[in-house]
Amino acid sequence: MTRSRARDTNVCGVTAAIAVIDGKWKTALLWLLEPGPCRPGELRRRLPGLSEKVLTQALREMESDGLVHREMHPGMPLKTEYSLTTFGRELSEALAPLSDWGHRRLARITDSSPVT
């Protein structure tokens, strides 16, 4: 799905929502930011395989979409923290039932797997 779909007003609501969280890392970033603000380095440590470049791109897109807030604290070295906005929290809450469904699906797959 392309980024342009995130701003297309001629799509259904589900498509518009999925366009905002599309990608490998955005839902994980939403989940990690739920408890409170995080620094980029902490986010990278908690998501092995996520490069600094991809993290920066995902956070900037999420900021552009109004999901996260970036706060820069003065000092040396400069300290940057990301947190969910009210809009981002609303999305996270909306995704909670989908997450529950996903966990039930995984449990169902595990329960019905043939024993080898």
N, CA and C atoms as a LAMMPS dump frame, in Angstrom:
ITEM: TIMESTEP
0
ITEM: NUMBER OF ATOMS
348
ITEM: BOX BOUNDS ff ff ff
-5.0000000000000000e+02 5.0000000000000000e+02
-5.0000000000000000e+02 5.0000000000000000e+02
-5.0000000000000000e+02 5.0000000000000000e+02
ITEM: ATOMS id mol type element x y z
1 1 1 N 0.85 -1.167 0
2 1 2 C 0 0 0
3 1 3 C 0.893 1.227 0
4 2 1 N 0.525 2.22 -0.733
5 2 2 C 1.365 3.407 -0.832
6 2 3 C 0.98 4.452 0.202
7 3 1 N 1.914 5.33 0.492
8 3 2 C 1.668 6.414 1.453
9 3 3 C 0.541 7.318 0.979
10 4 1 N 0.344 7.446 -0.332
11 4 2 C -0.707 8.325 -0.837
12 4 3 C -2.087 7.857 -0.385
13 5 1 N -2.257 6.555 -0.126
14 5 2 C -3.552 6.036 0.328
15 5 3 C -3.888 6.567 1.719
16 6 1 N -2.878 6.95 2.487
17 6 2 C -3.113 7.456 3.836
18 6 3 C -3.838 8.795 3.81
19 7 1 N -3.787 9.482 2.69
20 7 2 C -4.432 10.79 2.583
21 7 3 C -5.552 10.821 1.547
22 8 1 N -5.844 9.676 0.96
23 8 2 C -6.884 9.582 -0.057
24 8 3 C -8.244 9.582 0.624
25 9 1 N -9.08 10.572 0.345
26 9 2 C -10.397 10.663 0.977
27 9 3 C -11.442 9.817 0.27
28 10 1 N -11.068 9.162 -0.822
29 10 2 C -12.01 8.346 -1.578
30 10 3 C -11.811 6.847 -1.344
31 11 1 N -11.407 6.469 -0.15
32 11 2 C -11.243 5.058 0.191
33 11 3 C -12.088 4.779 1.438
34 12 1 N -12.349 3.507 1.691
35 12 2 C -13.119 3.169 2.895
36 12 3 C -12.267 3.447 4.139
37 13 1 N -12.911 3.561 5.272
38 13 2 C -12.224 3.882 6.519
39 13 3 C -11.176 2.868 6.922
40 14 1 N -11.452 1.593 6.679
41 14 2 C -10.482 0.555 7.04
42 14 3 C -9.213 0.712 6.207
43 15 1 N -9.384 0.978 4.919
44 15 2 C -8.231 1.189 4.046
45 15 3 C -7.425 2.395 4.504
46 16 1 N -8.121 3.47 4.882
47 16 2 C -7.436 4.668 5.361
48 16 3 C -6.66 4.387 6.643
49 17 1 N -7.235 3.59 7.532
50 17 2 C -6.551 3.252 8.788
51 17 3 C -5.344 2.358 8.527
52 18 1 N -5.514 1.367 7.672
53 18 2 C -4.411 0.45 7.378
54 18 3 C -3.269 1.178 6.678
55 19 1 N -3.589 2.149 5.845
56 19 2 C -2.551 2.915 5.161
57 19 3 C -1.646 3.629 6.16
58 20 1 N -2.196 4.034 7.29
59 20 2 C -1.416 4.75 8.304
60 20 3 C -0.497 3.813 9.076
61 21 1 N -0.888 2.553 9.24
62 21 2 C -0.065 1.61 10.012
63 21 3 C 0.642 0.595 9.127
64 22 1 N 0.549 0.81 7.809
65 22 2 C 1.168 -0.114 6.861
66 22 3 C 2.678 -0.143 7.051
67 23 1 N 3.236 -1.309 6.92
68 23 2 C 4.683 -1.472 7.054
69 23 3 C 5.001 -2.452 8.165
70 24 1 N 6.227 -2.847 8.201
71 24 2 C 6.658 -3.893 9.129
72 24 3 C 6.725 -3.419 10.58
73 25 1 N 7.015 -2.14 10.813
74 25 2 C 7.379 -1.694 12.147
75 25 3 C 6.37 -0.811 12.856
76 26 1 N 5.427 -0.211 12.157
77 26 2 C 4.577 0.81 12.781
78 26 3 C 3.693 0.274 13.902
79 27 1 N 3.112 -0.903 13.728
80 27 2 C 2.28 -1.427 14.817
81 27 3 C 3.136 -1.75 16.035
82 28 1 N 4.342 -2.255 15.81
83 28 2 C 5.25 -2.538 16.934
84 28 3 C 5.645 -1.238 17.628
85 29 1 N 5.87 -0.181 16.864
86 29 2 C 6.212 1.109 17.462
87 29 3 C 5.043 1.657 18.271
88 30 1 N 3.83 1.529 17.762
89 30 2 C 2.649 1.949 18.536
90 30 3 C 2.61 1.21 19.868
91 31 1 N 2.831 -0.085 19.816
92 31 2 C 2.793 -0.924 21.008
93 31 3 C 3.869 -0.504 22.017
94 32 1 N 5.08 -0.225 21.526
95 32 2 C 6.174 0.168 22.419
96 32 3 C 5.97 1.555 23.015
97 33 1 N 5.266 2.417 22.298
98 33 2 C 5.049 3.778 22.788
99 33 3 C 3.823 3.898 23.698
100 34 1 N 3.008 2.856 23.789
101 34 2 C 1.81 2.91 24.637
102 34 3 C 2.112 3.258 26.097
103 35 1 N 3.106 2.636 26.724
104 35 2 C 3.338 2.925 28.145
105 35 3 C 3.862 4.339 28.413
106 36 1 N 4.5 4.958 27.435
107 36 2 C 5.04 6.298 27.648
108 36 3 C 6.14 6.616 26.657
109 37 1 N 6.73 7.814 26.791
110 37 2 C 7.754 8.259 25.847
111 37 3 C 8.972 7.341 25.812
112 38 1 N 9.572 7.254 24.63
113 38 2 C 10.789 6.462 24.434
114 38 3 C 11.765 7.24 23.572
115 39 1 N 13.017 7.008 23.827
116 39 2 C 14.059 7.564 22.971
117 39 3 C 14.277 6.62 21.794
118 40 1 N 14.732 7.153 20.658
119 40 2 C 14.944 6.314 19.475
120 40 3 C 15.868 5.122 19.729
121 41 1 N 16.921 5.324 20.493
122 41 2 C 17.852 4.23 20.779
123 41 3 C 17.175 3.085 21.527
124 42 1 N 16.285 3.43 22.438
125 42 2 C 15.553 2.403 23.189
126 42 3 C 14.625 1.634 22.253
127 43 1 N 13.977 2.34 21.344
128 43 2 C 13.095 1.676 20.381
129 43 3 C 13.887 0.698 19.517
130 44 1 N 15.065 1.11 19.07
131 44 2 C 15.907 0.232 18.238
132 44 3 C 16.366 -0.997 19.003
133 45 1 N 16.727 -0.818 20.263
134 45 2 C 17.172 -1.964 21.077
135 45 3 C 16.039 -2.969 21.272
136 46 1 N 14.82 -2.469 21.379
137 46 2 C 13.679 -3.354 21.63
138 46 3 C 13.122 -3.978 20.357
139 47 1 N 13.589 -3.522 19.203
140 47 2 C 13.151 -4.084 17.923
141 47 3 C 14.369 -4.494 17.104
142 48 1 N 14.957 -5.641 17.419
143 48 2 C 16.132 -6.091 16.668
144 48 3 C 15.802 -6.202 15.178
145 49 1 N 16.728 -5.776 14.369
146 49 2 C 16.518 -5.814 12.921
147 49 3 C 16.028 -4.499 12.346
148 50 1 N 15.633 -3.57 13.205
149 50 2 C 15.163 -2.259 12.759
150 50 3 C 16.355 -1.323 12.64
151 51 1 N 16.603 -0.852 11.425
152 51 2 C 17.742 0.052 11.22
153 51 3 C 17.37 1.472 11.654
154 52 1 N 18.392 2.262 11.907
155 52 2 C 18.172 3.658 12.303
156 52 3 C 17.428 4.413 11.207
157 53 1 N 17.792 4.155 9.954
158 53 2 C 17.156 4.836 8.823
159 53 3 C 15.661 4.51 8.748
160 54 1 N 15.317 3.231 8.858
161 54 2 C 13.915 2.818 8.768
162 54 3 C 13.137 3.325 9.981
163 55 1 N 13.755 3.304 11.165
164 55 2 C 13.108 3.838 12.356
165 55 3 C 12.784 5.316 12.169
166 56 1 N 13.758 6.073 11.71
167 56 2 C 13.552 7.506 11.493
168 56 3 C 12.434 7.747 10.492
169 57 1 N 12.43 6.998 9.403
170 57 2 C 11.397 7.148 8.377
171 57 3 C 10.012 6.815 8.946
172 58 1 N 9.904 5.716 9.678
173 58 2 C 8.613 5.308 10.242
174 58 3 C 8.114 6.343 11.245
175 59 1 N 9.001 6.815 12.123
176 59 2 C 8.591 7.806 13.121
177 59 3 C 8.185 9.127 12.47
178 60 1 N 8.882 9.525 11.424
179 60 2 C 8.509 10.769 10.729
180 60 3 C 7.149 10.631 10.05
181 61 1 N 6.896 9.462 9.434
182 61 2 C 5.585 9.233 8.818
183 61 3 C 4.494 9.224 9.882
184 62 1 N 4.763 8.578 11.009
185 62 2 C 3.778 8.532 12.09
186 62 3 C 3.547 9.921 12.675
187 63 1 N 4.6 10.724 12.737
188 63 2 C 4.449 12.111 13.204
189 63 3 C 3.625 12.911 12.206
190 64 1 N 3.902 12.737 10.925
191 64 2 C 3.156 13.42 9.867
192 64 3 C 1.675 13.041 9.891
193 65 1 N 1.387 11.783 10.248
194 65 2 C 0.004 11.304 10.32
195 65 3 C -0.666 11.654 11.649
196 66 1 N 0.061 12.311 12.537
197 66 2 C -0.52 12.752 13.8
198 66 3 C -0.58 11.689 14.877
199 67 1 N 0.193 10.612 14.716
200 67 2 C 0.154 9.519 15.691
201 67 3 C 1.163 9.683 16.815
202 68 1 N 2.314 10.277 16.505
203 68 2 C 3.352 10.456 17.52
204 68 3 C 3.782 11.908 17.595
205 69 1 N 4.301 12.236 18.765
206 69 2 C 4.835 13.574 19.027
207 69 3 C 6.323 13.425 19.295
208 70 1 N 7.114 14.266 18.643
209 70 2 C 8.564 14.269 18.868
210 70 3 C 8.894 15.461 19.744
211 71 1 N 9.616 15.204 20.827
212 71 2 C 10.024 16.279 21.719
213 71 3 C 11.536 16.283 21.83
214 72 1 N 12.112 17.444 21.589
215 72 2 C 13.558 17.616 21.668
216 72 3 C 13.873 18.335 22.986
217 73 1 N 14.751 17.73 23.792
218 73 2 C 15.163 18.331 25.056
219 73 3 C 16.555 18.92 24.874
220 74 1 N 16.742 20.169 25.286
221 74 2 C 18.054 20.805 25.116
222 74 3 C 19.106 20.134 26.001
223 75 1 N 20.319 20.344 25.624
224 75 2 C 21.431 19.785 26.381
225 75 3 C 22.384 19.077 25.444
226 76 1 N 23.468 18.638 26.014
227 76 2 C 24.458 17.906 25.242
228 76 3 C 24.633 16.536 25.842
229 77 1 N 24.404 15.503 25.156
230 77 2 C 23.89 15.491 23.792
231 77 3 C 22.382 15.803 23.773
232 78 1 N 21.924 16.218 22.618
233 78 2 C 20.514 16.525 22.434
234 78 3 C 19.689 15.268 22.685
235 79 1 N 18.617 15.401 23.434
236 79 2 C 17.787 14.245 23.786
237 79 3 C 16.447 14.355 23.066
238 80 1 N 16.096 13.317 22.32
239 80 2 C 14.83 13.268 21.591
240 80 3 C 13.983 12.149 22.159
241 81 1 N 12.699 12.436 22.386
242 81 2 C 11.763 11.423 22.85
243 81 3 C 10.532 11.436 21.96
244 82 1 N 9.972 10.258 21.761
245 82 2 C 8.731 10.114 21.001
246 82 3 C 7.659 9.579 21.931
247 83 1 N 6.439 10.093 21.749
248 83 2 C 5.302 9.62 22.53
249 83 3 C 4.071 9.608 21.631
250 84 1 N 3.07 8.846 22.052
251 84 2 C 1.827 8.813 21.294
252 84 3 C 1.034 10.086 21.539
253 85 1 N 0.409 10.588 20.499
254 85 2 C -0.531 11.696 20.635
255 85 3 C -1.875 11.109 21.064
256 86 1 N -2.822 11.958 21.35
257 86 2 C -4.176 11.492 21.651
258 86 3 C -4.72 10.687 20.477
259 87 1 N -4.464 11.161 19.273
260 87 2 C -4.914 10.471 18.062
261 87 3 C -4.246 9.104 17.935
262 88 1 N -2.96 9.041 18.284
263 88 2 C -2.229 7.778 18.256
264 88 3 C -2.759 6.799 19.293
265 89 1 N -3.121 7.31 20.474
266 89 2 C -3.711 6.45 21.507
267 89 3 C -5.064 5.907 21.055
268 90 1 N -5.847 6.75 20.385
269 90 2 C -7.136 6.3 19.852
270 90 3 C -6.931 5.148 18.867
271 91 1 N -5.938 5.279 18.001
272 91 2 C -5.65 4.208 17.046
273 91 3 C -5.208 2.948 17.775
274 92 1 N -4.357 3.103 18.765
275 92 2 C -3.887 1.954 19.531
276 92 3 C -5.056 1.242 20.207
277 93 1 N -5.972 2.002 20.776
278 93 2 C -7.159 1.413 21.412
279 93 3 C -8.045 0.725 20.37
280 94 1 N -8.158 1.314 19.189
281 94 2 C -8.971 0.717 18.127
282 94 3 C -8.357 -0.597 17.642
283 95 1 N -7.035 -0.699 17.707
284 95 2 C -6.358 -1.91 17.257
285 95 3 C -6.376 -3.027 18.305
286 96 1 N -6.706 -2.704 19.55
287 96 2 C -6.692 -3.706 20.619
288 96 3 C -7.576 -4.914 20.297
289 97 1 N -8.826 -4.737 19.829
290 97 2 C -9.626 -5.922 19.484
291 97 3 C -9.013 -6.739 18.341
292 98 1 N -8.381 -6.076 17.396
293 98 2 C -7.714 -6.791 16.31
294 98 3 C -6.541 -7.602 16.859
295 99 1 N -5.824 -7.033 17.801
296 99 2 C -4.723 -7.748 18.457
297 99 3 C -5.251 -8.973 19.193
298 100 1 N -6.349 -8.804 19.907
299 100 2 C -6.952 -9.944 20.613
300 100 3 C -7.335 -11.042 19.63
301 101 1 N -7.93 -10.658 18.508
302 101 2 C -8.31 -11.626 17.482
303 101 3 C -7.071 -12.356 16.962
304 102 1 N -6.003 -11.605 16.74
305 102 2 C -4.763 -12.214 16.256
306 102 3 C -4.202 -13.23 17.235
307 103 1 N -4.248 -12.912 18.539
308 103 2 C -3.772 -13.864 19.543
309 103 3 C -4.648 -15.117 19.567
310 104 1 N -5.971 -14.947 19.436
311 104 2 C -6.865 -16.106 19.39
312 104 3 C -6.571 -16.955 18.148
313 105 1 N -6.302 -16.3 17.033
314 105 2 C -5.969 -17.033 15.806
315 105 3 C -4.693 -17.836 15.983
316 106 1 N -3.676 -17.21 16.575
317 106 2 C -2.412 -17.928 16.799
318 106 3 C -2.614 -19.112 17.737
319 107 1 N -3.417 -18.924 18.766
320 107 2 C -3.698 -20.037 19.693
321 107 3 C -4.438 -21.159 18.956
322 108 1 N -5.347 -20.783 18.099
323 108 2 C -6.112 -21.78 17.334
324 108 3 C -5.184 -22.573 16.412
325 109 1 N -4.269 -21.87 15.755
326 109 2 C -3.304 -22.541 14.876
327 109 3 C -2.444 -23.499 15.685
328 110 1 N -1.973 -23.046 16.837
329 110 2 C -1.137 -23.877 17.688
330 110 3 C -1.909 -25.1 18.173
331 111 1 N -3.165 -24.897 18.583
332 111 2 C -3.982 -26 19.102
333 111 3 C -4.301 -27.035 18.026
334 112 1 N -4.42 -26.578 16.791
335 112 2 C -4.819 -27.525 15.729
336 112 3 C -3.639 -28.05 14.93
337 113 1 N -2.425 -27.677 15.328
338 113 2 C -1.247 -28.169 14.596
339 113 3 C -1.072 -29.653 14.823
340 114 1 N -0.754 -30.389 13.757
341 114 2 C -0.526 -31.822 13.944
342 114 3 C 0.72 -32.069 14.771
343 115 1 N 0.649 -33.065 15.604
344 115 2 C 1.797 -33.429 16.45
345 115 3 C 2.729 -34.297 15.612
346 116 1 N 4.002 -33.929 15.621
347 116 2 C 4.976 -34.71 14.83
348 116 3 C 5.814 -35.584 15.707
